[in-house]
Amino acid sequence: MEQKFGDSLIEKRSIDYVPIAERHGKVWHLWTVWFSGDAHLATVATGVVGIALGGNLLWMAIAVVLGGAFGTFFMAFHSTQGPQLGLPQMIQSRPQFGYVGALLVWGVALIAYVGFNAFNQILAAQTVHSLYGGDSTLTMLVFTLLSLALAVVGYDLIHLAQRWVAYVLIAALLVFSAAVLLRGHFPAHELAIRDFRSVPFLAQFFAAASYQIAWSIYVSDYSRYLPRDVGVSASFWWTYLGAFVGGAWTMLVGTIAAALYPALDVASALRTAADMVLPGFGKPLLLCSLLGLVTITSLNFYGGSLTLLSVVDSLKPSRPTLAKRLLTLVLLTVAATSIALVSTENFVAKFGEFLAVLLYLFTPWTAINLVDFYLVRKGHYSVREIFNARGMYGRWNWRGLLAYGVGFVVMIPFFSTESWKGPVAKALGGADIAMLVGLPVSAIVYIWACRSLDVQADRRQAHAADVGLDPDTPT
């Protein structure tokens, strides 16, 4: 029997397997989940990074589109893992890194969840203050409680909310875009094709790419209830198109607003730009963006909860329960809010650096996870063994840990942040191409390490371990 929203108000499952009998939903729903997931104020801020470094509108717009297209490619491939395995994204790292070894990437993921939500809370406070004034701390708390409520109810309500938010945001973005095309006037240097600057261009390209890749750590959380037969191609393209269109479109809104009003903060620049091209539209556009920010913050809380439960399970195997999920949500809320309250200055610079650090940390993981799933094991995993502390995947998997370590180390000379620049990045004038090095190196090292893995025996063992996993479903 299908489990649908309304049958039970609060989702009971967390990191455990979703049986075939409980699968439900349509694959096209992934489009609205990831369109809304990208169409909000934090994404607007990502489009500001290159302008803040001195780039012009034309080249930063190109960097946004190319970077978004590149980063979303990896993110969408992770989405196809959800229907096939019926598991959250991060728990799937155990076959590559080991039952305990996966704690490495889960720690990175938790940093991302908490960091993104801290920035989201800051943006919400800035937005409400620009519209109505008022106390920022109170705004953060109200915003956070709304997002938390969605995360508590869980998967089905998040999907439903994302669909309705998507329709509202599409309408708002269409109005703004049409007004810019018809009435926008930009200084000549903002559209000068000869004014190419490599450092802002690469910073914006990789900011957009890393922003999209950052969704990879939980993208299959929102596809794991889909029927297994939805197809790899369908789940990939519905995710890709939703995330790319929502992400690139919204980043471009930020790029345009920053080009027009570089001295203003993100929310104020967006409102002022909207009012300029269509008087009175600034406030409604900000409110729509704030609506999207509420729902994506709930996604971050939800995904962070699943990751924290995975951490707890690795340290002390235990049955996931609703009470434990609620406790992890409270802990994540406290952590993100605490950071937000002390991190409100120099927002754009800090956000850009945060995205750069995420790029470095997620690049090796995404390469290893995708190579293992599509090239090495080709989707053949044992769900039961993933939850077996002494199972076939081991407690520490040297292959994944080695590939991650090598991939990360070789990127260090290419790092380029405000705090530190590697020697190669300095030689390139501050340009950051670390991702282009880390992806292939991590993938090649992992493939090399897997030469000693008996893939056929691994597949037979996984199949045998999962016999009877879905007793009502033919194998």
GUVEXDO-675969 format. One record per residue (C-alpha): residue number from 1; residue in three letters; x, y, z. Coordinates in Angstrom, 3 decimals, padded with zeros to 6 digits. Each point is the difference from the previous one (the first is absolute). Layout:
BEGIN
NUM:ALA:X:Y:Z
...
END
This chain:
BEGIN
1:MET:000.000:000.000:000.000
2:GLU:001.308:003.457:-000.873
3:GLN:000.955:002.298:002.808
4:LYS:-001.362:003.434:-000.843
5:PHE:000.016:003.334:001.734
6:GLY:-002.838:000.050:002.473
7:ASP:000.142:-003.736:000.844
8:SER:002.388:000.875:002.828
9:LEU:000.835:003.599:000.764
10:ILE:003.622:-000.480:001.035
11:GLU:002.358:-002.164:-002.042
12:LYS:001.135:-003.049:001.955
13:ARG:002.963:-001.105:-002.115
14:SER:003.428:001.609:000.092
15:ILE:003.227:-001.738:-001.062
16:ASP:-001.653:-003.414:-000.327
17:TYR:-000.924:-001.636:-003.305
18:VAL:-003.265:000.979:-001.707
19:PRO:-001.717:-003.261:-001.069
20:ILE:-001.363:-000.301:-003.530
21:ALA:-003.538:-000.209:001.405
22:GLU:000.348:003.515:001.471
23:ARG:001.368:001.650:-003.144
24:HIS:-002.141:002.743:-001.481
25:GLY:000.082:003.275:-001.897
26:LYS:000.725:001.095:-003.564
27:VAL:003.480:000.416:-001.437
28:TRP:-000.860:003.467:-001.373
29:HIS:-000.422:001.179:003.589
30:LEU:003.804:000.130:000.125
31:TRP:-000.154:002.988:-002.348
32:THR:-001.958:002.139:002.451
33:VAL:001.988:-001.211:003.020
34:TRP:003.267:001.161:-001.517
35:PHE:-001.332:003.081:-001.792
36:SER:-001.285:001.306:003.332
37:GLY:003.121:-001.339:001.672
38:ASP:002.044:002.408:-002.093
39:ALA:-002.356:002.964:-000.456
40:HIS:000.532:002.007:003.188
41:LEU:002.154:002.707:001.568
42:ALA:003.065:-002.154:000.773
43:THR:000.223:-000.795:-003.711
44:VAL:-000.369:003.692:-000.806
45:ALA:003.027:000.589:002.254
46:THR:002.010:-002.571:-001.966
47:GLY:-000.505:002.071:-003.149
48:VAL:001.564:003.007:001.729
49:VAL:003.432:-001.570:000.612
50:GLY:001.637:000.947:-003.323
51:ILE:-001.386:003.545:-000.066
52:ALA:001.359:000.556:003.512
53:LEU:003.472:-000.914:-001.327
54:GLY:-000.161:002.514:-002.849
55:GLY:-001.503:-002.008:-002.862
56:ASN:-002.505:001.497:-002.399
57:LEU:-003.577:-001.122:-000.594
58:LEU:000.538:-001.666:-003.379
59:TRP:002.867:-002.262:000.988
60:MET:-001.393:-000.779:003.433
61:ALA:-003.296:-001.045:-001.597
62:ILE:001.900:-002.372:-002.286
63:ALA:001.918:-001.368:002.997
64:VAL:-003.261:-000.590:001.887
65:VAL:-001.566:-001.985:-002.844
66:LEU:003.089:-002.089:-000.737
67:GLY:000.799:-000.634:003.673
68:GLY:-003.592:-000.912:000.784
69:ALA:-000.191:-002.390:-002.955
70:PHE:003.259:-001.676:001.042
71:GLY:-000.789:-000.409:003.695
72:THR:-003.580:-001.163:-000.523
73:PHE:001.250:-002.859:-002.196
74:PHE:001.563:-001.758:003.003
75:MET:-002.846:000.849:002.356
76:ALA:-002.656:-001.475:-002.308
77:PHE:001.825:-003.312:-000.327
78:HIS:-000.226:-000.383:003.776
79:SER:-003.772:000.447:-000.217
80:THR:-000.384:-003.228:-001.977
81:GLN:001.416:-001.982:002.938
82:GLY:-003.058:000.654:002.192
83:PRO:-002.609:-002.071:-001.885
84:GLN:002.473:-002.842:-000.591
85:LEU:001.159:-000.367:003.612
86:GLY:-002.853:001.486:002.050
87:LEU:002.531:001.580:002.355
88:PRO:001.051:003.545:000.941
89:GLN:003.082:001.339:-001.795
90:MET:002.627:000.014:002.716
91:ILE:-000.600:-003.531:001.301
92:GLN:000.894:-001.160:-003.511
93:SER:003.627:001.031:000.628
94:ARG:000.671:-003.066:002.165
95:PRO:000.871:-002.327:-002.901
96:GLN:002.690:002.441:-001.161
97:PHE:001.388:001.123:003.363
98:GLY:-001.047:-002.675:002.476
99:TYR:-002.497:-000.146:002.845
100:VAL:002.133:002.285:002.186
101:GLY:002.116:001.573:-002.746
102:ALA:-003.076:001.726:-001.424
103:LEU:000.082:002.267:003.053
104:LEU:002.574:002.059:-001.921
105:VAL:-002.432:001.078:-002.708
106:TRP:-002.920:000.239:002.415
107:GLY:001.938:002.497:002.063
108:VAL:000.528:002.095:-003.128
109:ALA:-003.705:-000.262:-000.819
110:LEU:-001.025:001.181:003.456
111:ILE:002.238:003.060:-000.390
112:ALA:-001.801:000.774:-003.250
113:TYR:-003.484:-000.390:001.460
114:VAL:000.715:002.171:003.009
115:GLY:001.906:002.567:-002.045
116:PHE:-002.656:000.387:-002.684
117:ASN:-002.764:000.370:002.559
118:ALA:001.976:002.577:001.965
119:PHE:000.380:002.045:-003.184
120:ASN:-003.683:-000.519:-000.821
121:GLN:-000.995:001.377:003.388
122:ILE:002.203:003.057:-000.530
123:LEU:-001.564:000.603:-003.414
124:ALA:-003.497:-000.343:001.431
125:ALA:000.782:002.563:002.699
126:GLN:001.468:002.406:-002.559
127:THR:-003.045:-000.403:-002.240
128:VAL:-002.620:000.570:002.666
129:HIS:001.980:002.928:001.394
130:SER:000.154:001.637:-003.434
131:LEU:-003.755:-000.442:-000.380
132:TYR:-001.379:000.706:003.444
133:GLY:002.876:000.753:002.362
134:GLY:-000.176:-001.786:003.322
135:ASP:002.279:-002.144:002.109
136:SER:002.268:-002.352:-001.993
137:THR:000.239:-002.589:002.760
138:LEU:-003.783:-000.354:000.208
139:THR:-000.199:-000.272:-003.788
140:MET:002.581:-002.790:-000.017
141:LEU:-001.885:-001.937:002.654
142:VAL:-003.386:000.249:-001.754
143:PHE:001.557:-000.906:-003.364
144:THR:001.789:-002.974:001.552
145:LEU:-003.111:-001.325:001.735
146:LEU:-001.956:000.085:-003.275
147:SER:002.749:-001.934:-001.775
148:LEU:000.313:-002.425:002.881
149:ALA:-003.729:-000.762:-000.068
150:LEU:000.236:-001.182:-003.614
151:ALA:003.025:-002.156:000.805
152:VAL:-001.794:-001.598:002.953
153:VAL:-002.967:-001.102:-002.120
154:GLY:002.437:-001.267:-002.596
155:TYR:000.248:-001.265:-003.557
156:ASP:-003.545:000.290:-001.352
157:LEU:-000.722:003.465:001.363
158:ILE:003.377:001.236:-001.274
159:HIS:-000.827:-001.283:-003.486
160:LEU:-003.454:001.601:000.126
161:ALA:001.361:003.331:001.239
162:GLN:002.709:000.026:-002.673
163:ARG:-002.565:-000.464:-002.767
164:TRP:-002.133:002.942:001.080
165:VAL:003.009:002.198:000.671
166:ALA:001.316:-000.830:-003.479
167:TYR:-003.135:001.358:-001.660
168:VAL:000.197:003.242:001.970
169:LEU:003.710:000.457:-000.704
170:ILE:-000.351:-000.677:-003.722
171:ALA:-002.606:002.736:-000.248
172:ALA:002.150:002.476:001.960
173:LEU:003.156:-000.771:-001.988
174:LEU:-001.849:000.314:-003.316
175:VAL:-001.305:003.443:000.943
176:PHE:003.452:001.187:001.146
177:SER:001.781:-001.397:-003.062
178:ALA:-002.482:001.526:-002.431
179:ALA:000.310:003.377:001.737
180:VAL:003.820:-000.129:-000.173
181:LEU:-000.048:-000.809:-003.717
182:LEU:-002.483:002.762:-000.777
183:ARG:001.111:002.748:002.374
184:GLY:003.451:-000.838:001.333
185:HIS:002.848:002.433:-000.740
186:PHE:003.555:-000.973:000.895
187:PRO:003.255:001.967:-000.136
188:ALA:001.935:-000.768:-003.191
189:HIS:002.912:-001.641:001.834
190:GLU:-002.359:-002.596:001.511
191:LEU:-000.708:-001.368:-003.488
192:ALA:003.492:000.444:-001.479
193:ILE:001.191:-003.281:-001.507
194:ARG:003.639:001.164:000.143
195:ASP:-000.134:000.502:003.751
196:PHE:000.811:-003.624:000.862
197:ARG:001.677:-000.587:003.355
198:SER:001.116:-003.528:000.725
199:VAL:-000.073:000.075:003.808
200:PRO:-003.613:001.243:000.388
201:PHE:-001.105:-002.262:-002.864
202:LEU:001.528:-003.142:001.515
203:ALA:-001.187:000.971:003.488
204:GLN:-003.573:000.372:-001.282
205:PHE:000.196:-003.157:-002.122
206:PHE:001.152:-002.152:002.897
207:ALA:-002.296:001.723:002.494
208:ALA:-002.954:-000.983:-002.212
209:ALA:001.405:-003.493:-000.547
210:SER:000.715:-000.657:003.674
211:TYR:-003.396:001.360:001.015
212:GLN:-001.665:-002.561:-002.267
213:ILE:002.327:-002.834:001.012
214:ALA:-000.743:000.772:003.656
215:TRP:-003.522:-001.418:-000.532
216:SER:001.603:-003.372:-000.790
217:ILE:000.295:-000.889:003.676
218:TYR:-003.764:-000.366:000.333
219:VAL:-001.538:-000.001:-003.439
220:SER:-001.114:-003.654:000.159
221:ASP:-001.653:000.673:003.378
222:TYR:-002.844:001.466:-002.085
223:SER:-000.152:-002.756:-002.607
224:ARG:000.286:-003.052:002.261
225:TYR:-003.781:-000.476:000.335
226:LEU:-000.518:-000.099:-003.763
227:PRO:-000.804:-003.368:-001.622
228:ARG:003.128:-001.861:-001.067
229:ASP:-001.173:-000.202:-003.620
230:VAL:-000.110:003.771:-000.646
231:GLY:003.199:-000.363:-002.038
232:VAL:003.491:001.440:000.293
233:SER:-000.428:002.338:-002.961
234:ALA:-003.281:001.474:001.248
235:SER:001.218:000.612:003.553
236:PHE:003.231:001.528:-001.327
237:TRP:-001.609:002.435:-002.442
238:TRP:-002.880:001.120:002.233
239:THR:002.547:000.764:002.715
240:TYR:002.497:001.622:-002.362
241:LEU:-002.501:002.270:-001.718
242:GLY:-001.651:001.082:003.242
243:ALA:003.258:000.769:001.775
244:PHE:001.745:001.593:-002.978
245:VAL:-002.903:002.227:-001.057
246:GLY:-000.814:001.036:003.564
247:GLY:003.652:000.490:000.927
248:ALA:001.318:001.815:-003.053
249:TRP:-003.091:002.197:-000.340
250:THR:000.098:001.068:003.641
251:MET:003.774:000.558:000.014
252:LEU:-000.408:002.231:-003.048
253:VAL:-002.530:002.051:001.928
254:GLY:002.703:000.532:002.637
255:THR:002.608:000.844:-002.633
256:ILE:-002.299:002.627:-001.536
257:ALA:-000.900:001.534:003.357
258:ALA:003.654:000.175:001.079
259:ALA:001.068:001.543:-003.310
260:LEU:-002.581:002.738:000.446
261:TYR:000.564:000.599:003.718
262:PRO:003.392:-001.434:001.061
263:ALA:000.124:001.957:003.272
264:LEU:-003.204:-001.497:001.421
265:ASP:-000.471:-003.293:001.843
266:VAL:-001.656:-002.846:-001.896
267:ALA:-003.583:000.575:001.129
268:SER:000.138:003.774:-000.430
269:ALA:001.626:-000.264:-003.435
270:LEU:-002.677:-002.431:-001.166
271:ARG:-002.847:002.182:001.227
272:THR:001.477:003.177:-001.455
273:ALA:000.664:-001.641:-003.374
274:ALA:-003.536:-001.410:-000.170
275:ASP:-001.512:003.374:000.898
276:MET:002.113:001.675:-002.677
277:VAL:-001.191:-002.228:-002.858
278:LEU:-003.556:-000.357:001.344
279:PRO:-000.982:002.517:002.703
280:GLY:-001.494:-001.674:003.061
281:PHE:001.128:-003.500:-000.940
282:GLY:003.006:-000.110:002.322
283:LYS:-001.940:-000.910:003.104
284:PRO:-002.053:-002.857:-001.561
285:LEU:003.155:-001.429:-001.602
286:LEU:001.821:-000.019:003.321
287:LEU:-002.923:-001.660:001.726
288:CYS:-000.084:-002.727:-002.658
289:SER:003.744:-000.535:000.389
290:LEU:-000.448:-000.185:003.752
291:LEU:-002.680:-002.666:-000.463
292:GLY:002.482:-002.116:-001.951
293:LEU:002.606:000.569:002.685
294:VAL:-002.334:-001.448:002.642
295:THR:-000.485:-003.240:-001.909
296:ILE:003.659:-000.532:-000.929
297:THR:000.967:000.544:003.623
298:SER:-002.442:-002.754:000.919
299:LEU:001.704:-002.273:-002.568
300:ASN:003.341:000.743:001.636
301:PHE:-001.345:-000.797:003.453
302:TYR:-001.582:-003.213:-001.278
303:GLY:003.144:-001.156:-001.831
304:GLY:002.197:001.022:002.910
305:SER:-002.159:-002.056:002.333
306:LEU:000.446:-003.107:-002.154
307:THR:003.752:000.556:-000.110
308:LEU:000.279:000.499:003.750
309:LEU:-002.018:-003.182:000.554
310:SER:002.463:-001.791:-002.298
311:VAL:002.861:001.287:002.148
312:VAL:-001.675:-001.247:003.170
313:ASP:-000.689:-003.380:-001.601
314:SER:003.674:-000.398:-000.940
315:LEU:001.137:000.796:003.520
316:LYS:-002.625:-002.197:001.665
317:PRO:-002.299:-002.058:-002.254
318:SER:-003.610:000.517:000.997
319:ARG:-003.476:-000.005:-001.474
320:PRO:-000.975:003.385:-001.484
321:THR:-003.099:001.442:001.664
322:LEU:-002.152:003.102:-000.341
323:ALA:001.214:001.289:003.369
324:LYS:003.623:-000.212:-001.154
325:ARG:-000.809:001.826:-003.232
326:LEU:-001.692:002.802:001.936
327:LEU:002.961:000.264:002.389
328:THR:002.468:000.340:-002.869
329:LEU:-002.156:002.744:-001.531
330:VAL:000.160:001.952:003.264
331:LEU:003.785:-000.372:000.194
332:LEU:000.478:001.214:-003.572
333:THR:-002.313:002.941:000.602
334:VAL:001.968:001.118:003.044
335:ALA:003.321:-000.311:-001.852
336:ALA:-001.104:001.942:-003.098
337:THR:-001.733:002.745:001.981
338:SER:003.003:000.493:002.278
339:ILE:002.290:000.489:-002.995
340:ALA:-002.464:002.339:-001.709
341:LEU:-000.198:002.277:003.018
342:VAL:003.761:000.666:-000.039
343:SER:000.673:-000.035:-003.769
344:THR:-001.940:002.860:-001.506
345:GLU:002.854:002.279:-001.120
346:ASN:001.566:-000.031:-003.480
347:PHE:-002.562:-002.530:-001.154
348:VAL:000.812:-000.305:-003.718
349:ALA:003.740:-000.488:000.571
350:LYS:-000.598:-002.680:002.620
351:PHE:-002.589:-001.736:-002.135
352:GLY:002.358:-000.118:-002.982
353:GLU:002.763:-001.500:002.119
354:PHE:-002.411:-002.508:001.514
355:LEU:-000.985:-001.164:-003.488
356:ALA:003.669:-000.384:-000.943
357:VAL:000.712:-002.165:003.046
358:LEU:-003.055:-002.148:-000.755
359:LEU:001.269:-000.504:-003.518
360:TYR:003.318:-001.312:001.283
361:LEU:-001.623:-002.345:002.507
362:PHE:-002.707:-001.442:-002.244
363:THR:002.004:-000.398:-003.194
364:PRO:001.789:-003.259:000.988
365:TRP:-003.138:-001.482:001.557
366:THR:-002.257:000.599:-002.992
367:ALA:002.584:-001.503:-002.367
368:ILE:000.458:-003.123:002.160
369:ASN:-003.705:-000.533:000.666
370:LEU:-001.015:000.341:-003.655
371:VAL:002.871:-002.113:-001.333
372:ASP:-000.839:-002.780:002.462
373:PHE:-003.705:000.099:-000.795
374:TYR:000.182:000.261:-003.797
375:LEU:003.339:-001.570:-000.966
376:VAL:001.169:-002.381:002.744
377:ARG:-003.006:-001.586:001.736
378:LYS:-002.524:001.282:-002.565
379:GLY:-002.786:000.479:002.514
380:HIS:000.296:-003.432:001.644
381:TYR:000.072:000.514:003.772
382:SER:-001.381:-001.811:003.002
383:VAL:-002.330:002.128:002.087
384:ARG:000.310:-002.372:002.940
385:GLU:003.793:000.013:-000.136
386:ILE:000.079:003.807:-000.071
387:PHE:-001.511:-000.179:003.497
388:ASN:002.213:-002.877:001.166
389:ALA:002.852:001.294:002.166
390:ARG:002.033:-003.171:-000.702
391:GLY:-001.270:-000.535:-003.528
392:MET:001.457:-000.384:-003.459
393:TYR:000.885:003.674:-000.410
394:GLY:002.287:000.004:003.035
395:ARG:000.432:002.615:002.681
396:TRP:002.682:001.870:-001.936
397:ASN:000.295:-000.173:-003.781
398:TRP:003.527:001.004:-000.965
399:ARG:-000.956:000.472:-003.659
400:GLY:-002.400:002.884:000.568
401:LEU:002.076:001.587:002.754
402:LEU:003.166:-000.139:-002.115
403:ALA:-001.701:001.483:-003.055
404:TYR:-001.564:002.759:002.115
405:GLY:003.296:000.847:001.688
406:VAL:002.005:000.081:-003.235
407:GLY:-002.702:001.970:-001.822
408:PHE:-000.136:002.593:002.752
409:VAL:003.774:000.362:000.375
410:VAL:000.626:000.533:-003.709
411:MET:-002.534:002.851:000.032
412:ILE:001.798:001.937:002.762
413:PRO:002.474:001.821:-002.301
414:PHE:-002.999:001.148:-002.043
415:PHE:-002.058:001.326:002.939
416:SER:-000.893:003.659:-000.257
417:THR:-001.962:001.634:002.796
418:GLU:000.175:003.354:001.685
419:SER:001.809:-001.574:002.952
420:TRP:002.518:-002.127:-001.880
421:LYS:001.227:-000.526:-003.562
422:GLY:002.040:-002.974:-001.158
423:PRO:003.186:000.470:-002.071
424:VAL:-001.610:-001.041:-003.299
425:ALA:-002.993:002.270:000.646
426:LYS:002.389:002.896:000.644
427:ALA:001.845:-000.742:-003.242
428:LEU:-003.333:000.097:-001.812
429:GLY:-000.798:003.413:001.453
430:GLY:-002.320:-001.372:002.677
431:ALA:-002.092:-002.151:-002.348
432:ASP:-001.514:-003.078:001.659
433:ILE:-000.017:-003.165:-002.105
434:ALA:000.302:-002.489:002.884
435:MET:-003.204:-001.809:-000.953
436:LEU:001.318:-000.813:-003.481
437:VAL:002.930:-001.759:001.655
438:GLY:-001.778:-001.691:002.905
439:LEU:-002.799:-001.666:-001.976
440:PRO:002.105:-002.039:-002.436
441:VAL:002.754:-000.804:002.514
442:SER:-002.468:-001.328:002.611
443:ALA:-001.824:-002.034:-002.646
444:ILE:003.196:-001.474:-001.488
445:VAL:001.470:-000.906:003.390
446:TYR:-003.246:-001.700:001.045
447:ILE:-000.243:-001.982:-003.242
448:TRP:003.639:-001.052:000.416
449:ALA:-000.610:-001.058:003.617
450:CYS:-003.039:-002.047:-001.034
451:ARG:002.063:-002.225:-002.286
452:SER:000.461:-002.313:002.984
453:LEU:-003.769:-000.129:000.652
454:ASP:-001.740:-003.148:-001.246
455:VAL:-003.056:001.781:-001.364
456:GLN:-001.844:-003.182:-000.995
457:ALA:000.431:-001.537:003.454
458:ASP:-001.028:003.303:001.565
459:ARG:-003.152:000.010:-002.108
460:ARG:-000.890:-003.599:000.875
461:GLN:000.503:000.667:003.699
462:ALA:-002.142:003.145:-000.136
463:HIS:-002.801:-001.833:-001.802
464:ALA:000.067:-002.897:002.430
465:ALA:-000.073:002.325:003.020
466:ASP:-003.140:001.779:-001.237
467:VAL:-002.114:-003.029:-000.850
468:GLY:-003.417:000.606:001.553
469:LEU:000.618:003.727:000.554
470:ASP:-003.296:000.686:-001.777
471:PRO:-001.916:-003.269:000.541
472:ASP:-003.040:001.138:-002.007
473:THR:002.077:001.040:-003.001
474:PRO:001.357:-002.446:-002.620
475:THR:003.840:-000.103:-000.077
END
